[in-house]
C-alpha cells in the first residue's frame, strides 16, 4: 500500500505486512486464461469458489503465489502492457521474510500514462473505446474473482494480498479515467473493490481501526451513503480516531453512546478539568425582547469588569439588524458547550470564545465582535417554552445573516492544521463529531464563509475545498493520490447542499437530503422532523405543535404535494406504522447499509407520487399473478391451497424459499427472487385479495448479482409483491397492500426448458395423487423415482447447473430438481403471470 498518499502523522503505515508470495514474473499472455495455462483452474461449486491444482483444492500459500502473480502483475500488464519485475515489489526483512511493497507503482503507472498520452493522440476515438472496453473487462474480471474468493473462509489468510490487488485495481481504473478525461472523452465508471454485503477487500483495515479505538458508528458512517474505496479507507485508517480514549464497547452501527446528550445529567465543560469559574450569560429579558420584536438576539462578550455583577466578563444582547456583522458559532453539545437549564456558560470558555471570534476578518475591528450561539441565544430551561418555539422557527436565520460561521469541535481543536494538505484537513473535518450531527448540517451549509477552529487557528472550508480540487483534479501523469484526494473532497462536498435554484423544489431536495443525512444523528429523535422542515423551508408550526417523533414525521411527510415514486419501493428498515403512511421512512438518518432506501435507481428522482388518506398514490406498471390455464377442472381446494401457499411467501419466514417461478400465457418463464419484507410490521394477508407485482421501472432492468442464487449476473426488474381488490370503476385507483420486495427476471432458453420439463413432471404427480395424500414425504418419494427415470430432465438440470457454475454431478442435480418439484407442487395451480399492464394508478400502503 506504499504507493498511496498518507495524512500527517500516519499511524498504521508500518503495521501492515503484506506477504510477497509471487512465484515469478507474469508471462505476458492472455489475462483471463492464466490460471488454466499453469494448471491452476478456478473451480466454482455449491460450497464455494476455490483455486485447484491437479484436480484438488490447493494449499492457501500456493494459491496466494499464483493469485499475486496473476491478479497483480498480470493486471498491470493487461492495462499498461508493461511487464514489471517482481523484485521491484519485494522487500526482505532482517529475519529473511519477504514482504510486498507497492512503492514502485506511481512511477510505473505514471510514466505509462504520460507515454500513452504522448504516443497515442492520433488514435481514433473508436479505437480508444475498444481498448477501454478490453481493459475494463480485465478489471471487472479481476474484481469478480477477488470478491468471490473472499467469500470463502478458506482464503482468509490472503486478505492482505487481496487488499493490495484491490488498491491496484482502483488505481488502474483511475488512470484510465484520467486519460479519457484528458482526451475530452466520456470517462469510464470507477469500480469499487469493496462490497458491503458480499466481500470487503478493506477488511484488514477495518479490523485494525477497531483495535485502535474507532467507534462502530464511525466506521458505519465512513461507508455511508456509498461504500468507501480501499485507497481512501487506507488514508483515513492512518489518522488518529475521534474519541479514541473512550470505551465504545456499547456503541452500535447506528449510534455512538458518547454522542448522545441527556438534559437531566448534562456536563458543562470548562477549559480545564480543574477550573470552577462561574457561569455567565446574557439577561433573559434582553433575549426575550429581541425575539418578541421579530429579531434575532446577538451577543457581545466584554472582558471589562461589570459594574453590577463584579464579574470580569459579561455578555450584552442586542437585536440583530440587516447591517449587523456577526459570527454564528456552531458546535456539538456532546463537547460540553451547551446548557439545558439556562443561557449561561463558564467564564473561561467565554474568554476563549471571544478570542477565537475576534481572529476572524471583519470590517469594524475597533469594536468587540458580535456573535450568536444557541446556548446563549435560544431560551433554555424554566418557563421559556413559548419563546423557545419562536427561536426555533427562526433557527436558520442566524446562519443566513452571519458573515462567518465558526465551527467548534473538540477533535479538531486538539490538532494543528499547519503542514496539512487540503485533503488532510478535509479528512479530519469529515470524521469529526460535528460532521455527524443533524443540526450542524444546516448550520454548515447556510454560512457565507465557514471556518473550522483548529488548535493553531481557524481554517476556511470553501477555500480549502476549492484549492483541493484545483490541486487534485484529473491530470497526467496519473498518480494514485488523484483517486484518494478526489474521493475525499467529493465525499465531503456531496454531504452539503450548496445553494442551487433547482433545489428550491423541496421534493427534489429529498434525494440530496437523504444522501447527506444518512451519516448523521441526533440525541433527540423528535428534533429530526423539525430540523428537516427548517432546512427545506417547510411549515414548522404543524411540527412544533405536535408531540412525539412518529407524529412529527407524519406531519413532515404530509407537507409535500408531490413525492418520489421510489418511496413506494423503499427498502428503509423502519417505516411509519400509521395507516396511510406505512410507505414513509420513519427517518432520513441511519440505515447506512440500505442501498435502496429511496427505491430502485432513478425512481427516487421521479417526483410524481401524491399523498392520499389511504397511502402513496403512484402510477406504475404491474403484472398480476393468476391461476394457470391448466387449472380448469382441477379441484377448487387444490387451487385455493396453492393461492394460500403463494400468499404465505409474501411474508418471508426463515425457512421460506429464496425464489419461485412463474409462467405467462405464452409459455415464457420468470424467476421471482424474494428480498426483504416491505414493512417491519407486515400487513395481514387477506386470502380474498388478488396478488400482483408492481414494477418500479419496467423495461429498464438492473444488473443484480444475487450471491445466493447464482455466480452469474442476471438482468432483473425490481418491484414489490402486493395484494389488491379490483376497483369499482376503471378510472379509480387500485388500493394495494404491499408485502415484499422482489426481483423479477425472464429466464433464458436453457432455464426455461428446465422449468417446462419440471412443470410437466410436477403436474403429472399432482394430477395422479389423491387430494388427501398431498403431503411432502409422499411427493418426495414420487419425485425421486420420477426424476431418475427421466434422463432428459436430468441432463437439462446438469446443463443448467454447469451454466450457473454450481455442482453438476448426478447427486447435486437430482437434489436441486427435487427441491424445485417440491416448491412447484405447492405452487403449480397458481403460478401464472399476466403480461405487463398499462400504466395504472395504485395507492400503496
C-alpha positions in Angstrom: 0.0 0.0 0.0 3.1 2.2 -0.1 2.0 3.9 -3.3 -1.0 5.5 -1.6 -0.9 9.0 -0.1 -0.8 9.4 3.7 -2.1 12.0 6.2 0.2 13.9 8.5 1.5 11.7 11.4 0.3 8.5 9.8 -0.1 5.8 12.4 -0.5 2.4 10.9 1.6 2.6 7.7 4.3 0.3 9.2 2.0 -2.2 10.8 0.6 -3.9 7.8 3.0 -6.5 6.4 1.7 -7.8 3.1 3.5 -11.1 2.3 5.4 -11.5 -1.0 4.1 -14.8 -2.5 4.5 -14.4 -6.2 6.1 -17.4 -7.8 7.7 -15.4 -10.7 7.1 -12.9 -13.4 3.9 -12.7 -15.4 4.2 -14.5 -18.8 2.7 -11.6 -20.8 -0.1 -13.7 -22.4 -3.9 -13.6 -22.2 -5.0 -12.4 -18.8 -8.2 -14.4 -18.1 -6.7 -17.8 -19.0 -3.5 -17.5 -16.9 -4.7 -20.0 -14.2 -5.6 -22.7 -16.7 -2.2 -22.2 -18.6 -0.3 -23.2 -15.4 -2.7 -25.8 -14.1 -4.5 -23.7 -11.5 -8.1 -23.5 -12.7 -10.6 -21.7 -10.7 -13.4 -24.0 -9.6 -16.9 -22.8 -8.5 -19.1 -25.2 -6.7 -22.1 -25.2 -4.3 -19.7 -25.0 -1.4 -17.7 -22.0 -2.7 -15.0 -20.8 -5.1 -11.6 -22.4 -5.0 -8.2 -22.4 -6.7 -7.4 -26.0 -7.7 -4.2 -27.8 -8.8 -4.0 -31.2 -10.3 -7.8 -31.6 -9.6 -7.7 -30.9 -5.9 -8.1 -27.7 -3.8 -4.6 -26.3 -3.5 -2.7 -25.0 -0.4 -3.6 -21.5 0.6 0.0 -20.2 0.3 0.4 -21.8 -3.2 -2.9 -20.2 -4.2 -1.6 -16.9 -2.9 1.5 -17.1 -5.1 -0.5 -17.8 -8.2 -3.1 -15.1 -7.4 -0.5 -12.4 -6.7 1.4 -13.1 -9.9 -1.8 -13.3 -12.0 -4.1 -10.6 -10.4 -1.4 -8.1 -9.5 1.4 -8.3 -12.1 -0.9 -9.7 -14.8 -3.4 -6.9 -14.2 -0.7 -4.3 -14.7 0.3 -6.0 -18.0 -3.4 -6.2 -19.1 -3.9 -2.4 -18.6 -0.5 -0.9 -19.4 1.3 -3.5 -21.5 4.2 -3.4 -19.1 5.8 -6.5 -17.6 7.1 -5.3 -14.2 10.0 -7.1 -12.5 8.6 -8.8 -9.3 11.8 -8.0 -7.4 10.9 -4.3 -7.6 7.9 -5.1 -5.4 9.9 -7.2 -2.9 11.5 -6.2 0.5 13.4 -8.7 2.5 13.4 -8.2 6.3 16.3 -9.0 8.5 14.6 -12.2 9.6 14.6 -13.3 5.9 10.8 -12.9 5.4 9.8 -11.4 2.0 7.3 -8.6 2.2 5.3 -7.0 -0.7 5.7 -3.2 -1.4 3.8 -1.1 -3.9 6.1 1.9 -3.8 7.1 1.5 -7.4 3.5 1.7 -8.7 3.3 5.5 -9.0 6.4 5.7 -11.2 5.3 2.7 -13.3 1.7 3.8 -13.9 2.5 7.5 -14.0 5.2 7.1 -16.7 2.9 4.8 -18.7 0.1 7.3 -18.7 2.4 10.1 -19.9 3.7 7.9 -22.7 0.2 6.8 -23.6 -0.9 10.5 -24.0 2.3 11.4 -26.0 2.2 8.5 -28.4 -1.5 7.8 -28.9 -3.1 11.2 -29.6 -3.6 10.0 -33.2 -5.8 7.1 -32.1 -9.3 7.3 -33.4 -11.9 7.7 -30.7 -13.5 4.3 -31.7 -10.2 2.5 -31.3 -9.7 4.1 -27.9 -13.2 2.9 -26.9 -12.3 -0.7 -28.0 -9.1 -0.5 -25.9 -11.0 0.8 -22.9 -13.6 -2.0 -23.2 -10.9 -4.6 -23.3 -9.1 -3.1 -20.3 -12.3 -2.7 -18.4 -13.3 -6.3 -19.0 -10.0 -7.4 -17.3 -10.6 -5.1 -14.4 -14.1 -6.3 -13.9 -13.0 -10.0 -14.2 -10.2 -9.5 -11.7 -12.6 -7.8 -9.3 -15.2 -10.5 -9.6 -12.6 -13.2 -8.9 -11.2 -11.5 -5.8 -14.7 -10.9 -4.3 -15.8 -14.5 -5.0 -12.7 -15.9 -3.4 -13.0 -13.6 -0.4 -16.4 -15.2 0.3 -14.6 -18.4 1.1 -13.2 -18.5 4.7 -10.5 -20.9 3.4 -8.7 -18.0 1.9 -8.9 -15.7 5.0 -5.0 -15.6 5.3 -4.9 -13.9 1.9 -6.8 -10.8 3.0 -3.7 -8.6 2.8 -2.9 -9.9 -0.7 -6.4 -9.2 -1.9 -6.4 -5.7 -0.4 -3.2 -4.8 -2.3 -4.8 -6.1 -5.5 -7.9 -4.1 -4.8 -5.8 -0.9 -4.3 -4.0 -1.6 -7.6 -7.4 -2.2 -9.4 -8.7 1.2 -8.1 -5.5 3.0 -9.2 -5.5 1.5 -12.7 -9.2 2.3 -13.1 -8.5 5.9 -12.1 -5.5 6.1 -14.6 -7.8 5.0 -17.5 -10.3 7.6 -16.3 -7.7 10.3 -16.2 -6.6 9.5 -19.8 -10.2 9.7 -21.1 -10.9 13.0 -19.3 -7.7 14.4 -20.7 -8.8 13.4 -24.2 -12.2 15.1 -23.6 -14.0 11.7 -23.9 -16.6 10.2 -21.6 -14.8 8.7 -18.7 -15.4 5.1 -17.6 -17.1 4.3 -14.4 -15.0 3.9 -11.3 -15.3 0.3 -10.0 -15.3 -0.3 -6.2 -13.4 -3.3 -4.9 -15.2 -3.3 -1.6 -18.7 -4.8 -1.3 -20.9 -4.1 1.8 -22.8 -7.5 1.8 -20.6 -9.5 -0.4 -16.9 -9.3 0.3 -14.8 -6.5 1.7 -11.3 -6.1 0.4 -10.8 -3.4 3.1 -11.5 -5.8 6.0 -7.8 -5.8 7.3 -8.1 -2.0 7.7 -11.4 -2.2 9.4 -10.0 -4.7 11.8 -7.1 -2.5 12.7 -9.3 0.5 13.0 -11.5 -1.3 15.6 -8.4 -2.2 17.5 -7.2 1.4 17.6 -10.4 2.7 19.1 -12.6 3.6 16.1 -16.3 3.6 17.1 -18.6 1.1 15.3 -20.9 4.0 14.5 -18.0 6.0 13.0 -16.9 3.0 10.8 -20.5 2.7 9.6 -20.7 6.4 8.8 -17.5 6.2 6.7 -19.3 3.9 4.3 -22.5 5.9 4.1 -24.1 6.6 1.8 -21.7 4.7 -0.6 -19.0 2.3 0.4 -15.6 3.8 0.6 -12.8 2.8 -1.9 -9.8 0.9 -0.4 -7.4 3.8 -1.1 -9.5 6.3 0.7 -10.1 3.9 3.6 -6.3 3.5 3.9 -5.9 7.3 4.2 -8.4 7.6 7.0 -7.2 4.5 8.8 -3.9 6.2 9.2 -5.5 9.0 11.2 -6.0 9.1 15.0 -9.7 8.4 15.5 -12.0 10.8 17.3 -12.8 10.0 20.9 -10.3 7.2 20.8 -9.7 7.3 24.6 -13.4 6.5 25.3 -14.9 3.0 25.6 -17.0 2.3 22.5 -18.0 -1.3 23.5 -21.7 -0.3 23.9 -21.8 1.7 20.6 -23.5 0.3 17.5 -23.5 1.0 13.8 -26.4 3.4 14.3 -25.3 5.3 17.4 -22.3 6.3 19.4 -23.2 6.4 23.0 -20.8 9.2 23.7 -22.6 11.4 21.2 -25.9 11.1 22.9 -26.8 14.0 25.2 -29.0 13.7 28.3 -30.5 17.0 29.6 -31.0 15.5 33.1 -27.3 15.0 33.8 -25.6 17.2 31.2 -22.0 18.1 32.0 -20.9 21.6 31.1 -17.2 21.7 30.2 -14.7 24.2 31.4 -11.4 24.9 29.6 -9.6 22.9 32.2 -10.8 20.0 34.3 -9.6 21.8 37.4 -11.4 25.1 36.6 -14.5 26.0 38.7 -15.2 29.5 37.4 -18.8 30.8 37.5 -21.3 30.5 34.7 -22.1 33.8 32.9 -24.6 34.7 30.3 -27.0 37.4 28.9 -30.0 38.7 30.6 -33.1 36.6 29.9 -35.3 39.8 29.4 -32.9 41.0 26.6 -33.2 37.7 24.7 -36.9 37.8 25.1 -37.1 41.4 23.8 -35.2 40.6 20.6 -37.4 37.6 19.8 -40.6 39.4 20.6 -39.9 42.2 18.1 -39.2 39.7 15.4 -35.4 39.9 15.5 -32.5 37.6 16.5 -30.6 38.2 19.7 -26.9 38.9 19.0 -24.4 39.0 21.9 -21.1 40.7 22.6 -18.7 39.3 25.1 -16.9 42.0 27.1 -13.9 41.4 29.3 -14.2 44.6 31.4 -15.4 44.2 34.9 -19.2 44.6 35.0 -20.4 47.2 37.5 -23.5 45.3 38.7 -22.1 41.7 39.0 -18.5 42.4 39.6 -17.6 39.6 37.2 -14.5 40.0 35.0 -16.6 39.2 31.9 -20.2 39.9 31.0 -22.5 39.4 28.0 -24.5 42.1 26.3 -27.5 41.4 24.0 -28.9 43.5 21.2 -31.4 42.8 18.4 -29.8 42.0 15.0 -30.4 44.3 12.1 -29.7 43.8 8.4 -26.4 45.7 8.9 -25.2 43.7 11.9 -21.9 42.0 11.2 -21.9 38.8 13.2 -20.4 35.3 13.6 -22.7 32.3 14.2 -21.0 29.7 16.3 -21.8 26.0 15.5 -20.9 23.2 17.9 -22.0 19.8 19.2 -23.5 19.6 22.6 -21.6 16.4 23.5 -18.5 18.6 23.6 -19.9 20.3 26.7 -20.7 23.8 25.4 -24.4 23.6 25.9 -26.6 24.2 29.0 -30.2 22.8 29.1 -31.1 24.8 32.2 -30.1 28.4 31.5 -28.5 30.7 29.0 -25.1 30.6 30.7 -21.6 29.1 30.1 -18.3 29.0 32.0 -16.5 32.3 32.1 -13.3 30.6 31.0 -15.0 29.3 27.8 -16.4 32.8 27.0 -12.9 34.3 27.3 -11.6 31.7 24.8 -14.7 32.1 22.5 -14.3 35.9 22.4 -10.7 35.4 21.3 -11.5 32.9 18.6 -14.2 35.1 17.1 -12.0 38.1 17.3 -9.5 36.5 15.0 -11.9 36.2 12.1 -11.9 39.0 9.5 -14.4 41.8 9.9 -14.9 45.4 8.7 -15.2 47.0 12.2 -12.0 46.0 14.0 -12.3 48.7 16.6 -15.3 47.2 18.5 -15.9 43.8 20.0 -17.2 41.2 17.6 -20.8 40.2 17.7 -21.8 36.6 17.7 -24.7 34.1 18.0 -24.5 30.8 20.0 -27.6 28.7 20.5 -26.7 28.0 24.2 -26.8 31.8 24.9 -29.4 33.0 22.4 -32.1 30.3 22.3 -34.2 30.4 25.6 -33.2 27.4 27.8 -34.9 26.0 30.9 -37.5 27.5 33.1 -40.7 28.9 31.7 -39.3 29.6 28.2 -41.3 27.2 26.1 -43.2 29.7 24.1 -40.2 31.9 23.4 -38.1 28.8 22.6 -40.6 27.9 19.9 -40.3 31.4 18.5 -36.5 31.0 18.3 -36.7 27.5 16.8 -38.9 28.8 14.0 -36.0 31.2 13.1 -33.2 28.8 13.7 -31.7 29.1 10.3 -31.7 32.9 10.3 -28.6 33.5 12.4 -26.5 31.4 10.0 -28.1 33.0 6.9 -27.4 36.5 8.2 -23.9 35.9 9.7 -20.8 36.9 7.8 -19.0 33.9 9.2 -19.9 30.5 10.7 -17.3 29.3 13.2 -17.3 25.5 13.9 -16.0 24.3 17.2 -15.2 20.6 17.6 -13.0 19.1 20.3 -11.3 16.7 18.0 -10.2 19.4 15.6 -9.2 21.8 18.4 -6.6 19.3 19.5 -5.0 19.2 16.1 -2.6 21.7 14.3 -3.6 22.3 10.7 -0.1 23.6 9.8 1.7 21.4 7.3 -1.5 19.5 6.5 -2.6 19.3 2.9 -6.1 20.4 1.9 -7.2 16.8 1.6 -5.8 16.0 5.1 -7.7 18.9 6.7 -10.9 18.0 4.9 -10.5 14.3 6.1 -10.2 15.5 9.7 -13.3 17.5 9.3 -15.1 14.6 7.7 -14.5 12.3 10.7 -15.1 14.8 13.5 -18.2 14.7 15.7 -19.6 17.9 14.2 -19.9 16.3 10.7 -22.0 13.5 12.2 -24.7 15.6 13.9 -28.1 16.5 12.4 -28.4 20.2 13.4 -24.9 21.1 12.3 -25.8 20.0 8.7 -28.0 23.1 8.4 -25.5 25.3 10.2 -22.6 24.5 7.9 -24.4 24.8 4.6 -26.1 28.2 5.3 -23.0 30.2 6.2 -21.4 32.5 3.6 -17.9 31.7 5.0 -17.4 28.6 7.2 -14.4 28.3 9.4 -13.2 25.3 11.4 -11.3 26.0 14.6 -8.0 24.0 14.9 -5.5 24.4 17.7 -3.4 26.7 15.7 -6.2 28.8 14.3 -9.3 28.8 12.1 -9.3 27.3 8.6 -11.9 28.3 6.0 -13.7 25.4 4.4 -14.7 26.7 1.0 -11.2 27.9 0.1 -9.8 24.7 1.3 -12.1 22.6 -0.9 -11.5 24.9 -3.9 -7.8 24.6 -3.5 -8.0 20.9 -3.1 -10.0 20.5 -6.3 -7.5 22.6 -8.2 -4.6 20.6 -6.9 -6.1 17.2 -7.4 -8.3 17.3 -10.5 -7.7 14.7 -13.1 -4.2 15.1 -14.7 -1.4 13.3 -16.3 0.8 11.7 -15.1 -1.9 9.7 -13.3 -0.9 9.3 -9.7 -2.6 7.1 -7.0 -3.2 10.2 -4.9 -5.7 11.6 -7.5 -8.3 9.0 -6.7 -7.9 9.3 -3.0 -7.9 13.1 -3.0 -10.9 13.4 -5.3 -12.8 10.8 -3.3 -12.3 12.6 0.0 -13.1 16.1 -1.4 -16.0 14.8 -3.4 -17.4 12.9 -0.4 -17.4 16.0 1.8 -18.7 18.2 -1.0 -21.7 15.9 -1.6 -22.6 15.9 2.1 -23.6 19.5 1.8 -26.5 21.0 -0.3 -25.0 24.1 -1.9 -27.3 26.9 -2.9 -28.9 25.9 -6.2 -32.1 27.1 -7.8 -33.0 23.6 -8.8 -33.2 22.6 -5.1 -35.9 25.2 -4.3 -38.2 22.3 -5.0 -38.5 20.6 -1.6 -39.4 17.3 -3.1 -36.2 17.3 -5.2 -34.3 18.2 -2.1 -35.3 14.9 -0.5 -32.9 13.0 -2.7 -29.9 15.1 -1.6 -31.1 15.3 2.0 -31.1 11.5 2.3 -27.7 11.3 0.7 -26.4 13.9 3.2 -28.2 12.9 6.4 -27.8 9.1 6.4 -24.4 9.6 8.1 -25.8 11.9 10.8 -27.6 11.5 14.1 -29.3 13.5 16.9 -29.8 12.8 20.6 -33.5 13.8 20.4 -35.3 11.9 17.7 -38.2 14.4 17.8 -35.8 17.1 16.6 -35.3 15.4 13.2 -38.6 16.5 11.5 -38.2 20.0 13.0 -34.6 20.2 11.5 -35.7 18.8 8.2 -38.6 21.4 7.9 -36.2 24.2 8.8 -33.6 23.1 6.1 -36.2 22.5 3.4 -38.3 25.7 4.2 -41.4 23.7 5.1 -44.0 24.9 7.5 -42.7 24.4 11.1 -45.8 25.3 13.1 -47.6 22.0 12.5 -44.5 20.1 13.7 -43.9 22.3 16.7 -47.5 21.9 17.8 -47.2 18.1 17.6 -45.8 15.8 20.3 -43.9 12.6 19.6 -41.4 11.6 16.9 -43.7 9.5 14.7 -46.5 12.0 14.8 -44.0 14.8 13.9 -42.5 12.7 11.0 -46.1 12.2 9.7 -46.5 16.0 9.7 -43.2 16.3 7.8 -44.3 13.9 5.1 -47.7 15.5 4.8 -46.1 18.8 4.0 -45.4 17.6 0.4 -47.7 17.9 -2.5 -45.5 15.7 -4.7 -43.2 12.9 -3.6 -40.7 10.5 -5.2 -42.3 7.4 -6.7 -39.4 5.4 -5.3 -40.8 5.7 -1.8 -43.4 3.1 -2.7 -40.4 0.7 -3.3 -38.3 2.0 -0.4 -36.1 -0.6 1.5 -35.9 1.6 4.6 -35.6 -0.7 7.6 -38.1 1.3 9.6 -41.3 3.0 8.3 -44.1 4.8 10.0 -46.8 2.4 11.3 -49.8 4.9 10.9 -52.4 3.8 8.4 -51.9 5.7 5.2 -48.3 6.4 6.0 -46.8 2.9 6.1 -44.9 3.7 2.9 -43.0 6.6 4.7 -39.5 6.0 6.1 -39.5 6.9 9.7 -36.2 8.7 9.4 -33.8 10.2 6.8 -30.9 9.3 9.0 -29.1 6.0 9.7 -29.8 2.9 7.7 -26.2 3.2 6.5 -26.2 -0.1 4.7 -29.5 0.3 2.9 -28.8 0.7 -0.8 -32.4 1.1 -2.0 -33.6 3.5 0.8 -35.3 5.6 -1.9 -36.3 2.8 -4.2 -34.5 1.5 -7.3 -32.1 3.7 -9.1 -33.9 6.6 -10.9 -37.2 6.1 -9.2 -36.4 8.5 -6.3 -35.8 11.3 -8.7 -39.3 10.7 -10.3 -41.4 13.3 -8.4 -44.9 12.3 -9.5 -46.3 10.4 -6.5 -49.1 12.1 -4.5 -50.3 11.7 -0.9 -53.8 10.3 -0.2 -55.6 9.3 3.0 -55.1 5.6 2.2 -51.4 5.7 1.1 -49.0 6.8 -1.5 -50.6 7.3 -5.0 -48.2 6.2 -7.8 -48.6 5.5 -11.5 -46.6 2.3 -12.3 -46.8 -0.8 -14.5 -47.7 -4.1 -12.9 -48.1 -7.9 -13.5 -50.9 -9.8 -11.8 -50.2 -13.3 -10.5 -53.0 -15.6 -11.6 -54.2 -19.3 -11.7 -52.7 -21.2 -14.5 -54.7 -22.1 -17.6 -54.2 -25.7 -16.8 -56.2 -25.5 -13.6 -59.6 -25.6 -15.4 -61.4 -28.7 -14.0 -58.9 -29.0 -11.1 -60.5 -29.4 -7.6 -61.1 -25.9 -6.1 -59.4 -27.0 -2.9 -56.1 -27.6 -4.8 -56.3 -24.2 -6.4 -57.0 -22.4 -3.2 -54.3 -24.3 -1.4 -51.8 -23.1 -4.0 -53.0 -19.5 -3.6 -52.6 -19.7 0.2 -49.1 -21.1 -0.3 -48.3 -18.3 -2.7 -49.5 -15.6 -0.3 -47.5 -17.2 2.5 -44.4 -16.3 0.6 -45.4 -12.7 0.8 -44.3 -12.8 4.5 -40.9 -14.3 4.2 -40.0 -16.7 7.0 -36.7 -18.2 7.9 -37.3 -21.4 6.0 -39.0 -19.8 3.0 -37.6 -20.4 -0.4 -35.2 -17.8 -1.9 -37.3 -17.7 -5.1 -40.1 -19.2 -7.1 -41.0 -19.4 -10.8 -44.0 -18.0 -12.7 -45.2 -18.8 -16.3 -47.1 -16.4 -18.6 -49.7 -17.4 -21.2 -47.1 -17.7 -24.0 -45.1 -20.3 -22.0 -42.3 -17.9 -21.0 -40.8 -18.4 -17.6 -39.9 -15.9 -14.9 -37.9 -16.2 -11.7 -39.2 -14.1 -8.8 -36.5 -13.6 -6.2 -37.7 -12.7 -2.7 -36.0 -9.8 -0.9 -36.9 -8.3 2.5 -40.4 -7.6 3.9 -41.7 -4.3 2.6 -42.6 -3.1 6.2 -41.1 -4.1 9.5 -44.6 -5.0 10.7 -46.1 -6.9 7.8 -49.7 -6.3 6.9 -52.2 -9.0 7.4 -52.9 -11.2 4.4 -56.5 -11.3 3.1 -56.9 -14.5 1.0 -59.7 -12.9 -0.9 -57.4 -10.3 -2.4 -55.5 -10.8 -5.7 -51.7 -11.0 -5.9 -49.6 -8.8 -8.2 -46.1 -7.4 -8.7 -45.8 -3.6 -9.1 -42.7 -2.7 -11.1 -40.5 0.3 -10.4 -39.1 0.8 -13.9 -40.2 -1.9 -16.3 -38.1 -2.1 -19.4 -35.2 -0.7 -17.5 -33.9 -3.6 -15.5 -30.8 -3.7 -13.3 -27.9 -6.0 -13.2 -28.2 -7.6 -9.8 -25.7 -10.2 -8.6 -27.6 -12.3 -6.1 -24.9 -14.3 -4.3 -27.4 -16.9 -3.1 -28.9 -17.6 -6.5 -26.0 -17.8 -8.9 -22.5 -16.7 -9.5 -23.7 -15.2 -12.8 -25.0 -11.7 -13.2 -28.6 -11.7 -14.4 -31.0 -8.9 -15.5 -33.7 -8.2 -13.0 -36.7 -5.8 -12.8 -37.3 -4.6 -9.3 -40.7 -4.5 -7.7 -43.0 -5.2 -4.7 -45.5 -8.0 -4.1 -48.9 -6.6 -3.3 -52.5 -7.8 -2.8 -55.4 -5.8 -4.1 -59.1 -5.7 -4.9 -60.5 -4.7 -8.4 -61.7 -1.1 -8.2 -65.4 -0.4 -8.7 -64.6 1.8 -11.8 -61.9 1.9 -14.4 -60.9 5.4 -13.5 -60.5 4.7 -9.8 -57.1 4.0 -8.3 -56.4 0.4 -7.1 -55.9 0.0 -3.4 -52.9 -2.2 -2.7 -51.3 -3.7 0.4 -47.6 -4.0 -0.1 -45.9 -7.1 1.4 -42.5 -7.9 -0.1 -39.6 -6.7 -2.2 -38.9 -8.8 -5.2 -36.7 -9.0 -8.3 -38.4 -10.4 -11.4 -36.3 -12.0 -14.3 -37.3 -13.5 -17.5 -35.4 -16.8 -17.8 -33.2 -17.7 -20.7 -33.7 -20.6 -23.1 -31.9 -23.3 -21.0 -33.5 -22.4 -17.7 -36.9 -22.1 -19.4 -36.6 -25.6 -20.9 -35.7 -27.0 -17.5 -38.7 -25.2 -15.9 -41.1 -26.6 -18.6 -39.8 -30.2 -18.1 -40.0 -29.8 -14.3 -43.5 -28.4 -14.6 -44.7 -31.4 -16.7 -43.4 -33.9 -14.2 -44.9 -32.0 -11.2 -48.2 -31.6 -13.0 -48.2 -35.4 -13.6 -47.5 -36.1 -9.9 -50.1 -33.7 -8.7 -52.9 -34.9 -11.1 -52.3 -38.5 -10.3 -52.2 -38.1 -6.5 -55.4 -38.2 -4.4 -56.1 -35.0 -2.7 -55.8 -36.5 0.8 -52.3 -37.8 0.0 -50.8 -34.5 -1.0 -48.1 -34.4 1.7 -44.5 -33.6 1.1 -43.0 -37.0 2.1 -45.2 -38.7 -0.5 -44.2 -36.1 -3.0 -40.5 -36.5 -2.3 -40.8 -40.3 -2.9 -42.6 -39.9 -6.2 -40.4 -37.1 -7.3 -37.2 -39.0 -6.6 -38.3 -42.0 -8.6 -39.7 -40.0 -11.5 -36.6 -37.8 -11.8 -34.2 -40.8 -12.0 -36.4 -42.3 -14.8 -36.3 -39.0 -16.8 -32.9 -38.8 -18.5 -33.9 -35.7 -20.5 -34.8 -33.8 -17.3 -31.6 -34.8 -15.5 -29.5 -33.8 -18.5 -31.2 -30.4 -18.6 -30.6 -30.0 -14.9 -26.9 -30.9 -15.4 -26.5 -28.3 -18.2 -28.2 -25.6 -16.1 -26.1 -26.3 -13.0 -23.0 -26.2 -15.2 -24.0 -22.9 -16.8 -24.6 -21.4 -13.3 -21.2 -22.7 -12.2 -22.5 -24.9 -9.4 -22.1 -28.6 -8.8 -23.4 -30.7 -11.7 -22.9 -34.3 -10.6 -26.0 -36.5 -10.6 -26.5 -36.3 -6.8 -26.4 -32.4 -6.9 -28.7 -32.2 -10.0 -31.3 -34.6 -8.5 -31.2 -32.7 -5.2 -31.9 -29.4 -7.0 -34.7 -31.0 -9.1 -36.4 -32.5 -6.0 -36.4 -29.0 -4.4 -37.9 -27.4 -7.5 -40.6 -30.1 -7.7 -41.4 -29.8 -4.0 -42.0 -26.0 -4.4 -43.9 -26.3 -7.7 -46.1 -29.0 -6.2 -47.4 -26.4 -3.7 -47.5 -23.5 -6.1 -48.4 -25.0 -9.5 -52.1 -24.3 -9.7 -51.4 -20.6 -9.0 -48.1 -19.6 -10.6 -49.4 -17.8 -13.7 -48.3 -14.2 -14.5 -50.1 -11.8 -16.8 -48.4 -9.6 -19.4 -47.3 -6.2 -18.4 -50.3 -4.0 -17.7 -50.8 -0.5 -19.0 -49.7 2.4 -16.8 -52.2 2.4 -13.9 -52.8 4.4 -10.6 -52.1 2.4 -7.4 -52.5 3.6 -3.8 -49.7 1.7 -1.9 -49.8 1.2 1.9 
